[in-house]
Amino acid sequence: MELFVDDPINYTETVKLGRDWVWAPDDEVRPWECISLGTRGSEPDIDELARMLEAL
């Protein structure tokens, strides 16, 4: 999998991220509880982020 981020406001060149996935038939896919930190212009819910990190 490859991800390209082209954001000339924040980066001087395109950022490329990649990952290889390896087949592991005995691995278990677990649910991931996502949280919303709000929209770009709003203040993030820092308390919710702290609770999420403590749960790890």
N, CA, C, O and CB atoms as a CASP TS submission, in Angstrom:
PFRMAT TS
TARGET T0000
AUTHOR 0000-0000-0000
METHOD Language model
MODEL 1
PARENT N/A
ATOM      1  N   MET     1       0.854  -1.149   0.000  1.00  0.00           N
ATOM      2  CA  MET     1       0.000   0.000   0.000  1.00  0.00           C
ATOM      3  C   MET     1       0.906   1.219   0.000  1.00  0.00           C
ATOM      4  O   MET     1       1.904   1.256   0.720  1.00  0.00           O
ATOM      5  CB  MET     1      -0.975  -0.006   1.213  1.00  0.00           C
ATOM      6  N   GLU     2       0.564   2.210  -0.800  1.00  0.00           N
ATOM      7  CA  GLU     2       1.295   3.468  -0.825  1.00  0.00           C
ATOM      8  C   GLU     2       0.325   4.635  -0.693  1.00  0.00           C
ATOM      9  O   GLU     2      -0.784   4.600  -1.227  1.00  0.00           O
ATOM     10  CB  GLU     2       2.121   3.594  -2.118  1.00  0.00           C
ATOM     11  N   LEU     3       0.753   5.661   0.018  1.00  0.00           N
ATOM     12  CA  LEU     3      -0.034   6.878   0.206  1.00  0.00           C
ATOM     13  C   LEU     3       0.850   8.058  -0.160  1.00  0.00           C
ATOM     14  O   LEU     3       1.973   8.181   0.329  1.00  0.00           O
ATOM     15  CB  LEU     3      -0.571   7.001   1.679  1.00  0.00           C
ATOM     16  N   PHE     4       0.338   8.920  -1.019  1.00  0.00           N
ATOM     17  CA  PHE     4       1.059  10.116  -1.415  1.00  0.00           C
ATOM     18  C   PHE     4       0.305  11.327  -0.889  1.00  0.00           C
ATOM     19  O   PHE     4      -0.902  11.455  -1.095  1.00  0.00           O
ATOM     20  CB  PHE     4       1.229  10.187  -2.960  1.00  0.00           C
ATOM     21  N   VAL     5       1.028  12.222  -0.203  1.00  0.00           N
ATOM     22  CA  VAL     5       0.439  13.451   0.324  1.00  0.00           C
ATOM     23  C   VAL     5       1.073  14.614  -0.418  1.00  0.00           C
ATOM     24  O   VAL     5       2.272  14.866  -0.295  1.00  0.00           O
ATOM     25  CB  VAL     5       0.651  13.580   1.878  1.00  0.00           C
ATOM     26  N   ASP     6       0.257  15.319  -1.190  1.00  0.00           N
ATOM     27  CA  ASP     6       0.720  16.480  -1.934  1.00  0.00           C
ATOM     28  C   ASP     6       0.075  17.713  -1.309  1.00  0.00           C
ATOM     29  O   ASP     6      -1.072  18.045  -1.607  1.00  0.00           O
ATOM     30  CB  ASP     6       0.373  16.362  -3.464  1.00  0.00           C
ATOM     31  N   ASP     7       0.822  18.384  -0.442  1.00  0.00           N
ATOM     32  CA  ASP     7       0.307  19.507   0.331  1.00  0.00           C
ATOM     33  C   ASP     7       1.355  20.622   0.331  1.00  0.00           C
ATOM     34  O   ASP     7       2.137  20.735   1.275  1.00  0.00           O
ATOM     35  CB  ASP     7      -0.051  19.070   1.791  1.00  0.00           C
ATOM     36  N   PRO     8       1.376  21.449  -0.728  1.00  0.00           N
ATOM     37  CA  PRO     8       2.427  22.466  -0.842  1.00  0.00           C
ATOM     38  C   PRO     8       2.385  23.551   0.238  1.00  0.00           C
ATOM     39  O   PRO     8       3.360  24.281   0.413  1.00  0.00           O
ATOM     40  CB  PRO     8       2.335  23.115  -2.179  1.00  0.00           C
ATOM     41  N   ILE     9       1.278  23.662   0.955  1.00  0.00           N
ATOM     42  CA  ILE     9       1.196  24.653   2.040  1.00  0.00           C
ATOM     43  C   ILE     9       2.063  24.207   3.226  1.00  0.00           C
ATOM     44  O   ILE     9       2.728  25.025   3.861  1.00  0.00           O
ATOM     45  CB  ILE     9      -0.285  24.852   2.494  1.00  0.00           C
ATOM     46  N   ASN    10       2.047  22.894   3.516  1.00  0.00           N
ATOM     47  CA  ASN    10       2.739  22.390   4.703  1.00  0.00           C
ATOM     48  C   ASN    10       4.032  21.632   4.408  1.00  0.00           C
ATOM     49  O   ASN    10       4.845  21.443   5.313  1.00  0.00           O
ATOM     50  CB  ASN    10       1.821  21.499   5.463  1.00  0.00           C
ATOM     51  N   TYR    11       4.245  21.190   3.157  1.00  0.00           N
ATOM     52  CA  TYR    11       5.431  20.398   2.816  1.00  0.00           C
ATOM     53  C   TYR    11       6.103  20.970   1.580  1.00  0.00           C
ATOM     54  O   TYR    11       5.441  21.521   0.701  1.00  0.00           O
ATOM     55  CB  TYR    11       5.057  18.918   2.585  1.00  0.00           C
ATOM     56  N   THR    12       7.419  20.839   1.519  1.00  0.00           N
ATOM     57  CA  THR    12       8.168  21.345   0.374  1.00  0.00           C
ATOM     58  C   THR    12       8.159  20.377  -0.797  1.00  0.00           C
ATOM     59  O   THR    12       8.472  20.770  -1.921  1.00  0.00           O
ATOM     60  CB  THR    12       9.589  21.638   0.778  1.00  0.00           C
ATOM     61  N   GLU    13       7.808  19.132  -0.560  1.00  0.00           N
ATOM     62  CA  GLU    13       7.702  18.141  -1.630  1.00  0.00           C
ATOM     63  C   GLU    13       6.654  17.100  -1.251  1.00  0.00           C
ATOM     64  O   GLU    13       6.237  17.019  -0.096  1.00  0.00           O
ATOM     65  CB  GLU    13       9.076  17.464  -1.903  1.00  0.00           C
ATOM     66  N   THR    14       6.240  16.317  -2.220  1.00  0.00           N
ATOM     67  CA  THR    14       5.243  15.276  -1.971  1.00  0.00           C
ATOM     68  C   THR    14       5.800  14.251  -0.984  1.00  0.00           C
ATOM     69  O   THR    14       6.940  13.805  -1.113  1.00  0.00           O
ATOM     70  CB  THR    14       4.826  14.585  -3.295  1.00  0.00           C
ATOM     71  N   VAL    15       4.983  13.886   0.000  1.00  0.00           N
ATOM     72  CA  VAL    15       5.375  12.892   0.999  1.00  0.00           C
ATOM     73  C   VAL    15       4.822  11.542   0.558  1.00  0.00           C
ATOM     74  O   VAL    15       3.652  11.434   0.192  1.00  0.00           O
ATOM     75  CB  VAL    15       4.855  13.279   2.434  1.00  0.00           C
ATOM     76  N   LYS    16       5.666  10.514   0.594  1.00  0.00           N
ATOM     77  CA  LYS    16       5.252   9.169   0.213  1.00  0.00           C
ATOM     78  C   LYS    16       5.393   8.257   1.426  1.00  0.00           C
ATOM     79  O   LYS    16       6.466   8.158   2.022  1.00  0.00           O
ATOM     80  CB  LYS    16       6.095   8.637  -0.989  1.00  0.00           C
ATOM     81  N   LEU    17       4.309   7.599   1.781  1.00  0.00           N
ATOM     82  CA  LEU    17       4.304   6.626   2.864  1.00  0.00           C
ATOM     83  C   LEU    17       3.938   5.276   2.269  1.00  0.00           C
ATOM     84  O   LEU    17       3.101   5.204   1.370  1.00  0.00           O
ATOM     85  CB  LEU    17       3.310   7.036   4.005  1.00  0.00           C
ATOM     86  N   GLY    18       4.545   4.220   2.752  1.00  0.00           N
ATOM     87  CA  GLY    18       4.238   2.902   2.214  1.00  0.00           C
ATOM     88  C   GLY    18       4.295   1.829   3.276  1.00  0.00           C
ATOM     89  O   GLY    18       4.935   1.984   4.316  1.00  0.00           O
ATOM     90  N   ARG    19       3.615   0.746   2.993  1.00  0.00           N
ATOM     91  CA  ARG    19       3.615  -0.395   3.912  1.00  0.00           C
ATOM     92  C   ARG    19       3.338  -1.652   3.121  1.00  0.00           C
ATOM     93  O   ARG    19       2.484  -1.676   2.235  1.00  0.00           O
ATOM     94  CB  ARG    19       2.565  -0.215   5.046  1.00  0.00           C
ATOM     95  N   ASP    20       4.073  -2.690   3.454  1.00  0.00           N
ATOM     96  CA  ASP    20       3.816  -4.012   2.881  1.00  0.00           C
ATOM     97  C   ASP    20       3.003  -4.813   3.885  1.00  0.00           C
ATOM     98  O   ASP    20       3.311  -4.831   5.077  1.00  0.00           O
ATOM     99  CB  ASP    20       5.150  -4.751   2.519  1.00  0.00           C
ATOM    100  N   TRP    21       1.974  -5.470   3.399  1.00  0.00           N
ATOM    101  CA  TRP    21       1.135  -6.305   4.244  1.00  0.00           C
ATOM    102  C   TRP    21       1.478  -7.762   3.969  1.00  0.00           C
ATOM    103  O   TRP    21       1.561  -8.182   2.814  1.00  0.00           O
ATOM    104  CB  TRP    21      -0.379  -6.027   3.993  1.00  0.00           C
ATOM    105  N   VAL    22       1.676  -8.522   5.027  1.00  0.00           N
ATOM    106  CA  VAL    22       2.052  -9.923   4.909  1.00  0.00           C
ATOM    107  C   VAL    22       0.859 -10.780   5.317  1.00  0.00           C
ATOM    108  O   VAL    22       0.240 -10.546   6.355  1.00  0.00           O
ATOM    109  CB  VAL    22       3.301 -10.249   5.784  1.00  0.00           C
ATOM    110  N   TRP    23       0.546 -11.766   4.496  1.00  0.00           N
ATOM    111  CA  TRP    23      -0.556 -12.681   4.783  1.00  0.00           C
ATOM    112  C   TRP    23      -0.248 -13.459   6.050  1.00  0.00           C
ATOM    113  O   TRP    23       0.811 -14.078   6.156  1.00  0.00           O
ATOM    114  CB  TRP    23      -0.802 -13.645   3.597  1.00  0.00           C
ATOM    115  N   ALA    24      -1.152 -13.434   7.000  1.00  0.00           N
ATOM    116  CA  ALA    24      -1.010 -14.154   8.262  1.00  0.00           C
ATOM    117  C   ALA    24      -2.366 -14.778   8.589  1.00  0.00           C
ATOM    118  O   ALA    24      -3.156 -14.177   9.317  1.00  0.00           O
ATOM    119  CB  ALA    24      -0.519 -13.201   9.421  1.00  0.00           C
ATOM    120  N   PRO    25      -2.649 -15.967   8.068  1.00  0.00           N
ATOM    121  CA  PRO    25      -3.986 -16.553   8.210  1.00  0.00           C
ATOM    122  C   PRO    25      -4.416 -16.819   9.649  1.00  0.00           C
ATOM    123  O   PRO    25      -5.612 -16.947   9.910  1.00  0.00           O
ATOM    124  CB  PRO    25      -4.043 -17.827   7.453  1.00  0.00           C
ATOM    125  N   ASP    26      -3.480 -16.904  10.586  1.00  0.00           N
ATOM    126  CA  ASP    26      -3.852 -17.164  11.977  1.00  0.00           C
ATOM    127  C   ASP    26      -4.069 -15.891  12.788  1.00  0.00           C
ATOM    128  O   ASP    26      -4.499 -15.960  13.939  1.00  0.00           O
ATOM    129  CB  ASP    26      -2.792 -17.999  12.637  1.00  0.00           C
ATOM    130  N   ASP    27      -3.777 -14.729  12.201  1.00  0.00           N
ATOM    131  CA  ASP    27      -3.975 -13.467  12.917  1.00  0.00           C
ATOM    132  C   ASP    27      -5.457 -13.126  12.993  1.00  0.00           C
ATOM    133  O   ASP    27      -6.250 -13.507  12.132  1.00  0.00           O
ATOM    134  CB  ASP    27      -3.199 -12.327  12.232  1.00  0.00           C
ATOM    135  N   GLU    28      -5.806 -12.397  14.045  1.00  0.00           N
ATOM    136  CA  GLU    28      -7.189 -11.982  14.271  1.00  0.00           C
ATOM    137  C   GLU    28      -7.319 -10.478  14.025  1.00  0.00           C
ATOM    138  O   GLU    28      -6.496  -9.695  14.500  1.00  0.00           O
ATOM    139  CB  GLU    28      -7.646 -12.344  15.713  1.00  0.00           C
ATOM    140  N   VAL    29      -8.334 -10.083  13.296  1.00  0.00           N
ATOM    141  CA  VAL    29      -8.612  -8.666  13.083  1.00  0.00           C
ATOM    142  C   VAL    29      -9.505  -8.205  14.234  1.00  0.00           C
ATOM    143  O   VAL    29     -10.593  -8.739  14.452  1.00  0.00           O
ATOM    144  CB  VAL    29      -9.294  -8.407  11.677  1.00  0.00           C
ATOM    145  N   ARG    30      -9.023  -7.210  14.955  1.00  0.00           N
ATOM    146  CA  ARG    30      -9.769  -6.711  16.112  1.00  0.00           C
ATOM    147  C   ARG    30     -10.392  -5.352  15.797  1.00  0.00           C
ATOM    148  O   ARG    30      -9.858  -4.597  14.985  1.00  0.00           O
ATOM    149  CB  ARG    30      -8.848  -6.606  17.350  1.00  0.00           C
ATOM    150  N   PRO    31     -11.510  -5.044  16.433  1.00  0.00           N
ATOM    151  CA  PRO    31     -12.129  -3.741  16.199  1.00  0.00           C
ATOM    152  C   PRO    31     -11.250  -2.607  16.749  1.00  0.00           C
ATOM    153  O   PRO    31     -10.524  -2.786  17.727  1.00  0.00           O
ATOM    154  CB  PRO    31     -13.529  -3.692  16.844  1.00  0.00           C
ATOM    155  N   TRP    32     -11.331  -1.471  16.118  1.00  0.00           N
ATOM    156  CA  TRP    32     -10.578  -0.295  16.556  1.00  0.00           C
ATOM    157  C   TRP    32     -11.577   0.809  16.856  1.00  0.00           C
ATOM    158  O   TRP    32     -12.371   1.192  15.997  1.00  0.00           O
ATOM    159  CB  TRP    32      -9.534   0.162  15.473  1.00  0.00           C
ATOM    160  N   GLU    33     -11.533   1.311  18.060  1.00  0.00           N
ATOM    161  CA  GLU    33     -12.457   2.359  18.472  1.00  0.00           C
ATOM    162  C   GLU    33     -11.878   3.719  18.097  1.00  0.00           C
ATOM    163  O   GLU    33     -10.965   4.211  18.761  1.00  0.00           O
ATOM    164  CB  GLU    33     -12.741   2.282  19.995  1.00  0.00           C
ATOM    165  N   CYS    34     -12.396   4.314  17.056  1.00  0.00           N
ATOM    166  CA  CYS    34     -11.916   5.615  16.595  1.00  0.00           C
ATOM    167  C   CYS    34     -12.610   6.733  17.369  1.00  0.00           C
ATOM    168  O   CYS    34     -13.743   6.588  17.827  1.00  0.00           O
ATOM    169  CB  CYS    34     -12.156   5.779  15.077  1.00  0.00           C
ATOM    170  N   ILE    35     -11.903   7.842  17.500  1.00  0.00           N
ATOM    171  CA  ILE    35     -12.516   9.027  18.098  1.00  0.00           C
ATOM    172  C   ILE    35     -12.384  10.177  17.116  1.00  0.00           C
ATOM    173  O   ILE    35     -11.506  10.174  16.253  1.00  0.00           O
ATOM    174  CB  ILE    35     -11.856   9.383  19.472  1.00  0.00           C
ATOM    175  N   SER    36     -13.248  11.145  17.251  1.00  0.00           N
ATOM    176  CA  SER    36     -13.182  12.334  16.419  1.00  0.00           C
ATOM    177  C   SER    36     -12.584  13.461  17.239  1.00  0.00           C
ATOM    178  O   SER    36     -13.022  13.730  18.357  1.00  0.00           O
ATOM    179  CB  SER    36     -14.582  12.722  15.875  1.00  0.00           C
ATOM    180  N   LEU    37     -11.584  14.116  16.677  1.00  0.00           N
ATOM    181  CA  LEU    37     -11.014  15.288  17.336  1.00  0.00           C
ATOM    182  C   LEU    37     -11.626  16.562  16.794  1.00  0.00           C
ATOM    183  O   LEU    37     -11.135  17.658  17.064  1.00  0.00           O
ATOM    184  CB  LEU    37      -9.500  15.321  17.162  1.00  0.00           C
ATOM    185  N   GLY    38     -12.705  16.422  16.024  1.00  0.00           N
ATOM    186  CA  GLY    38     -13.396  17.588  15.493  1.00  0.00           C
ATOM    187  C   GLY    38     -12.897  17.956  14.109  1.00  0.00           C
ATOM    188  O   GLY    38     -12.046  17.276  13.536  1.00  0.00           O
ATOM    189  N   THR    39     -13.434  19.031  13.589  1.00  0.00           N
ATOM    190  CA  THR    39     -13.027  19.497  12.271  1.00  0.00           C
ATOM    191  C   THR    39     -11.721  20.282  12.384  1.00  0.00           C
ATOM    192  O   THR    39     -11.280  20.624  13.482  1.00  0.00           O
ATOM    193  CB  THR    39     -14.135  20.367  11.629  1.00  0.00           C
ATOM    194  N   ARG    40     -11.128  20.552  11.264  1.00  0.00           N
ATOM    195  CA  ARG    40      -9.829  21.234  11.241  1.00  0.00           C
ATOM    196  C   ARG    40      -9.874  22.578  11.963  1.00  0.00           C
ATOM    197  O   ARG    40      -8.911  22.947  12.636  1.00  0.00           O
ATOM    198  CB  ARG    40      -9.371  21.441   9.803  1.00  0.00           C
ATOM    199  N   GLY    41     -10.960  23.302  11.834  1.00  0.00           N
ATOM    200  CA  GLY    41     -11.045  24.626  12.435  1.00  0.00           C
ATOM    201  C   GLY    41     -11.523  24.641  13.878  1.00  0.00           C
ATOM    202  O   GLY    41     -11.501  25.692  14.519  1.00  0.00           O
ATOM    203  N   SER    42     -11.953  23.505  14.401  1.00  0.00           N
ATOM    204  CA  SER    42     -12.490  23.489  15.764  1.00  0.00           C
ATOM    205  C   SER    42     -11.424  23.048  16.765  1.00  0.00           C
ATOM    206  O   SER    42     -10.399  22.475  16.398  1.00  0.00           O
ATOM    207  CB  SER    42     -13.713  22.558  15.849  1.00  0.00           C
ATOM    208  N   GLU    43     -11.691  23.328  18.017  1.00  0.00           N
ATOM    209  CA  GLU    43     -10.792  22.899  19.088  1.00  0.00           C
ATOM    210  C   GLU    43     -10.931  21.390  19.300  1.00  0.00           C
ATOM    211  O   GLU    43     -12.053  20.893  19.389  1.00  0.00           O
ATOM    212  CB  GLU    43     -11.095  23.669  20.406  1.00  0.00           C
ATOM    213  N   PRO    44      -9.815  20.644  19.385  1.00  0.00           N
ATOM    214  CA  PRO    44      -9.910  19.196  19.619  1.00  0.00           C
ATOM    215  C   PRO    44     -10.376  18.899  21.046  1.00  0.00           C
ATOM    216  O   PRO    44     -10.153  19.687  21.965  1.00  0.00           O
ATOM    217  CB  PRO    44      -8.549  18.518  19.357  1.00  0.00           C
ATOM    218  N   ASP    45     -11.016  17.764  21.204  1.00  0.00           N
ATOM    219  CA  ASP    45     -11.471  17.325  22.524  1.00  0.00           C
ATOM    220  C   ASP    45     -10.296  16.625  23.210  1.00  0.00           C
ATOM    221  O   ASP    45     -10.147  15.407  23.119  1.00  0.00           O
ATOM    222  CB  ASP    45     -12.726  16.369  22.417  1.00  0.00           C
ATOM    223  N   ILE    46      -9.478  17.401  23.887  1.00  0.00           N
ATOM    224  CA  ILE    46      -8.257  16.883  24.514  1.00  0.00           C
ATOM    225  C   ILE    46      -8.589  15.867  25.607  1.00  0.00           C
ATOM    226  O   ILE    46      -7.854  14.897  25.792  1.00  0.00           O
ATOM    227  CB  ILE    46      -7.426  18.036  25.102  1.00  0.00           C
ATOM    228  N   ASP    47      -9.682  16.080  26.327  1.00  0.00           N
ATOM    229  CA  ASP    47     -10.069  15.128  27.371  1.00  0.00           C
ATOM    230  C   ASP    47     -10.362  13.762  26.771  1.00  0.00           C
ATOM    231  O   ASP    47      -9.968  12.741  27.336  1.00  0.00           O
ATOM    232  CB  ASP    47     -11.295  15.639  28.144  1.00  0.00           C
ATOM    233  N   GLU    48     -11.049  13.730  25.631  1.00  0.00           N
ATOM    234  CA  GLU    48     -11.341  12.461  24.970  1.00  0.00           C
ATOM    235  C   GLU    48     -10.064  11.802  24.485  1.00  0.00           C
ATOM    236  O   GLU    48      -9.917  10.584  24.584  1.00  0.00           O
ATOM    237  CB  GLU    48     -12.301  12.671  23.800  1.00  0.00           C
ATOM    238  N   LEU    49      -9.149  12.586  23.969  1.00  0.00           N
ATOM    239  CA  LEU    49      -7.868  12.041  23.519  1.00  0.00           C
ATOM    240  C   LEU    49      -7.096  11.460  24.701  1.00  0.00           C
ATOM    241  O   LEU    49      -6.502  10.389  24.578  1.00  0.00           O
ATOM    242  CB  LEU    49      -7.030  13.131  22.813  1.00  0.00           C
ATOM    243  N   ALA    50      -7.095  12.140  25.832  1.00  0.00           N
ATOM    244  CA  ALA    50      -6.402  11.639  27.028  1.00  0.00           C
ATOM    245  C   ALA    50      -7.023  10.329  27.505  1.00  0.00           C
ATOM    246  O   ALA    50      -6.301   9.407  27.884  1.00  0.00           O
ATOM    247  CB  ALA    50      -6.446  12.689  28.159  1.00  0.00           C
ATOM    248  N   ARG    51      -8.359  10.237  27.492  1.00  0.00           N
ATOM    249  CA  ARG    51      -9.030   8.991  27.902  1.00  0.00           C
ATOM    250  C   ARG    51      -8.646   7.842  26.963  1.00  0.00           C
ATOM    251  O   ARG    51      -8.423   6.715  27.407  1.00  0.00           O
ATOM    252  CB  ARG    51     -10.574   9.181  27.915  1.00  0.00           C
ATOM    253  N   MET    52      -8.572   8.139  25.669  1.00  0.00           N
ATOM    254  CA  MET    52      -8.213   7.107  24.696  1.00  0.00           C
ATOM    255  C   MET    52      -6.786   6.616  24.949  1.00  0.00           C
ATOM    256  O   MET    52      -6.535   5.411  24.922  1.00  0.00           O
ATOM    257  CB  MET    52      -8.349   7.649  23.250  1.00  0.00           C
ATOM    258  N   LEU    53      -5.863   7.525  25.192  1.00  0.00           N
ATOM    259  CA  LEU    53      -4.472   7.140  25.420  1.00  0.00           C
ATOM    260  C   LEU    53      -4.311   6.360  26.731  1.00  0.00           C
ATOM    261  O   LEU    53      -3.508   5.430  26.803  1.00  0.00           O
ATOM    262  CB  LEU    53      -3.579   8.382  25.436  1.00  0.00           C
ATOM    263  N   GLU    54      -5.057   6.732  27.747  1.00  0.00           N
ATOM    264  CA  GLU    54      -4.999   5.990  29.015  1.00  0.00           C
ATOM    265  C   GLU    54      -5.519   4.574  28.845  1.00  0.00           C
ATOM    266  O   GLU    54      -5.050   3.659  29.522  1.00  0.00           O
ATOM    267  CB  GLU    54      -5.803   6.712  30.100  1.00  0.00           C
ATOM    268  N   ALA    55      -6.483   4.380  27.951  1.00  0.00           N
ATOM    269  CA  ALA    55      -7.057   3.039  27.733  1.00  0.00           C
ATOM    270  C   ALA    55      -6.062   2.108  27.048  1.00  0.00           C
ATOM    271  O   ALA    55      -6.194   0.886  27.124  1.00  0.00           O
ATOM    272  CB  ALA    55      -8.338   3.136  26.891  1.00  0.00           C
ATOM    273  N   LEU    56      -5.067   2.685  26.379  1.00  0.00           N
ATOM    274  CA  LEU    56      -4.062   1.841  25.714  1.00  0.00           C
ATOM    275  C   LEU    56      -3.229   1.202  26.770  1.00  0.00           C
ATOM    276  O   LEU    56      -2.311   0.443  26.457  1.00  0.00           O
ATOM    277  CB  LEU    56      -3.175   2.649  24.731  1.00  0.00           C
TER
END
